[in-house]
Amino acid sequence: MVDCTIIGAGISGLLAAKMLSDAGLTVQVLEKGRGLGGRMATRRRNGAIFDHGAQFFTVRDQRFATWVERWKSHGLVDTWYDLEKSGRHYRGVPGMTGIAKQLSEGIDVHRETLVKKVFYSLSEKRWTVTSADDEVFESRALITTAPIPQSLALLTESEVFIPEKQRQQLASI
């Protein structure tokens, strides 16, 4: 059993995993796809590199700016362009997936692991996550960073209680 299971190896899931790991907690990340980065997806074909998910990102939060500066120092991002109206736009170097690969270093990531059910035992104070291949993962905490429709469907199928007001707020995103 680990401290935290994270569903989704996109930027949110990997940032959460990295921060928790850096704080001394044990984490495992479950990703349904083969690759890392979620919507930060890079393809390579015949020597060409192109991002077919997010092509750029902006910074609106100082906490995130700290990460971006770290990635810049490692050569993973660079300024793409800067507009007075919308601010500085960053791109991955050579592609966006490099950020995800760097964040995943030292993290226990299970790729091609589709989560089919989550269950919280109040008496044992632990989450049990079951994959489509019937693998079982246990942890004290659970974070889901999958897109909200997928997360809500998983929680609903797993019969996890979400107060109606919060459910409606999430569903409206």
Backbone torsions as a table, in degrees:
resi	resn	phi	psi	omega
1	MET	NA	139.6	178.9
2	VAL	-112.3	173.0	178.9
3	ASP	-68.9	-41.5	-174.6
4	CYS	-146.9	134.4	170.0
5	THR	-103.5	134.5	179.1
6	ILE	-119.6	127.2	177.8
7	ILE	-96.5	115.2	178.3
8	GLY	111.7	124.1	179.4
9	ALA	-108.8	38.0	169.8
10	GLY	-82.4	-172.2	-176.6
11	ILE	-60.0	-40.0	-179.5
12	SER	-64.6	-48.0	-179.7
13	GLY	-63.1	-43.2	-178.7
14	LEU	-71.7	-36.5	174.5
15	LEU	-63.2	-43.4	177.7
16	ALA	-61.3	-45.0	-179.9
17	ALA	-61.9	-43.9	-179.5
18	LYS	-63.7	-45.1	-178.7
19	MET	-65.8	-42.2	178.2
20	LEU	-65.9	-42.6	178.5
21	SER	-62.9	-44.4	178.2
22	ASP	-61.9	-26.4	178.3
23	ALA	-84.8	2.1	175.8
24	GLY	94.8	7.6	178.8
25	LEU	-92.0	154.5	176.2
26	THR	-92.6	136.2	-177.5
27	VAL	-135.6	155.7	170.0
28	GLN	-137.0	139.7	-178.5
29	VAL	-114.6	131.6	178.4
30	LEU	-110.1	122.3	-176.4
31	GLU	-125.7	126.9	-177.3
32	LYS	-72.4	-25.6	-177.4
33	GLY	-92.0	178.1	177.8
34	ARG	-79.8	-31.1	-174.0
35	GLY	-103.5	176.4	177.5
36	LEU	-108.8	157.0	172.1
37	GLY	107.9	-12.0	179.7
38	GLY	57.4	-118.2	-178.2
39	ARG	-77.4	-4.4	173.9
40	MET	-92.7	74.1	-171.4
41	ALA	-108.6	133.7	179.8
42	THR	-122.0	137.6	175.7
43	ARG	-116.7	150.0	174.9
44	ARG	-124.5	125.5	179.3
45	ARG	-140.7	124.7	175.2
46	ASN	47.4	43.7	178.5
47	GLY	84.4	-8.1	179.5
48	ALA	-94.2	145.9	178.1
49	ILE	-120.7	127.5	177.8
50	PHE	-144.4	145.3	177.3
51	ASP	-92.2	121.8	-179.6
52	HIS	-108.0	2.6	171.2
53	GLY	-106.1	-125.2	176.5
54	ALA	-68.7	129.6	178.5
55	GLN	-93.7	-17.3	-178.8
56	PHE	-160.2	170.7	173.2
57	PHE	-147.6	163.2	177.3
58	THR	-121.7	167.5	-179.1
59	VAL	-117.8	125.0	179.6
60	ARG	-123.1	0.7	-173.2
61	ASP	-137.9	135.4	-176.9
62	GLN	-63.1	-35.0	178.9
63	ARG	-62.6	-42.2	178.3
64	PHE	-69.7	-35.3	178.4
65	ALA	-58.5	-35.6	178.0
66	THR	-62.0	-42.5	177.5
67	TRP	-64.5	-43.0	-178.7
68	VAL	-61.9	-41.5	177.0
69	GLU	-61.5	-39.5	177.0
70	ARG	-62.3	-45.0	179.7
71	TRP	-65.2	-37.2	177.0
72	LYS	-62.1	-41.4	-178.9
73	SER	-66.4	-23.8	177.1
74	HIS	-93.2	2.1	179.1
75	GLY	74.8	20.4	-177.8
76	LEU	-89.8	-22.8	177.9
77	VAL	-136.8	158.9	176.8
78	ASP	-148.9	159.7	176.1
79	THR	-67.4	129.5	176.5
80	TRP	-89.0	-54.2	172.6
81	TYR	-159.6	165.2	-175.8
82	ASP	-133.2	121.3	178.5
83	LEU	-121.4	137.9	-179.7
84	GLU	-57.2	-39.8	-175.3
85	LYS	-71.6	-43.3	-173.6
86	SER	-113.1	-2.5	176.5
87	GLY	87.6	-169.6	-177.8
88	ARG	-80.6	134.6	178.0
89	HIS	-111.8	133.2	-178.3
90	TYR	-110.6	152.4	175.7
91	ARG	-128.3	154.6	176.0
92	GLY	-77.6	147.9	179.9
93	VAL	-123.0	119.3	-4.2
94	PRO	-77.8	-14.6	177.5
95	GLY	-148.1	172.4	-175.3
96	MET	-67.1	-27.8	-176.4
97	THR	-64.9	-23.3	-179.9
98	GLY	-57.4	-34.7	178.3
99	ILE	-62.4	-47.4	-179.7
100	ALA	-63.0	-40.9	-179.8
101	LYS	-63.3	-41.2	179.0
102	GLN	-66.6	-42.6	180.0
103	LEU	-64.3	-30.0	-175.9
104	SER	-82.0	-8.9	-178.8
105	GLU	-59.4	126.1	179.6
106	GLY	80.5	2.5	-179.6
107	ILE	-101.9	140.3	177.7
108	ASP	-79.4	97.7	-177.8
109	VAL	-109.6	127.7	176.9
110	HIS	-106.2	105.2	179.7
111	ARG	-85.0	163.4	-179.0
112	GLU	50.3	43.8	179.9
113	THR	-123.3	94.9	-179.5
114	LEU	-83.5	120.8	179.5
115	VAL	-79.2	128.0	179.0
116	LYS	-110.3	-20.6	-179.0
117	LYS	-156.3	143.8	171.6
118	VAL	-126.3	147.0	-179.1
119	PHE	-146.9	134.5	176.2
120	TYR	-110.5	126.1	175.7
121	SER	-97.4	111.5	179.4
122	LEU	-64.8	-40.1	-177.9
123	SER	-68.4	-35.6	-179.1
124	GLU	-95.5	-7.1	-180.0
125	LYS	51.7	54.3	179.0
126	ARG	-153.2	151.5	174.7
127	TRP	-95.3	139.3	171.2
128	THR	-118.0	125.0	-179.4
129	VAL	-115.8	129.6	-179.2
130	THR	-115.9	132.9	-180.0
131	SER	-90.6	170.2	177.3
132	ALA	-62.9	-24.1	176.8
133	ASP	-90.8	12.4	179.4
134	ASP	64.6	23.9	169.5
135	GLU	-75.8	146.2	-178.8
136	VAL	-118.1	132.6	179.3
137	PHE	-125.1	133.4	-178.8
138	GLU	-122.5	145.2	179.9
139	SER	-160.2	164.9	178.3
140	ARG	-80.7	-24.8	-178.8
141	ALA	-138.0	158.3	-179.9
142	LEU	-135.7	134.0	173.8
143	ILE	-125.5	129.7	172.6
144	THR	-113.1	124.3	-179.8
145	THR	-115.4	8.2	174.9
146	ALA	-61.8	158.4	176.4
147	PRO	-50.8	147.6	-172.9
148	ILE	-55.3	-43.5	178.6
149	PRO	-59.2	-39.4	178.4
150	GLN	-68.0	-43.4	-179.7
151	SER	-63.4	-44.8	179.4
152	LEU	-63.8	-40.4	178.2
153	ALA	-62.7	-44.1	179.0
154	LEU	-62.3	-46.8	-179.3
155	LEU	-65.6	-37.7	178.5
156	THR	-66.7	-48.5	178.6
157	GLU	-62.0	-31.3	-179.7
158	SER	-84.9	-1.2	179.2
159	GLU	60.6	37.4	174.6
160	VAL	-83.9	127.7	-177.7
161	PHE	-72.6	128.1	172.2
162	ILE	-128.7	121.6	178.5
163	PRO	-52.6	142.6	-173.7
164	GLU	-56.3	-40.5	179.8
165	LYS	-60.7	-45.7	179.8
166	GLN	-67.9	-38.1	177.9
167	ARG	-60.0	-46.2	180.0
168	GLN	-64.4	-41.0	178.2
169	GLN	-61.5	-46.5	179.3
170	LEU	-63.9	-44.5	-178.7
171	ALA	-62.8	-24.7	-178.3
172	SER	-80.1	-10.5	-178.1
173	ILE	-77.8	NA	NA
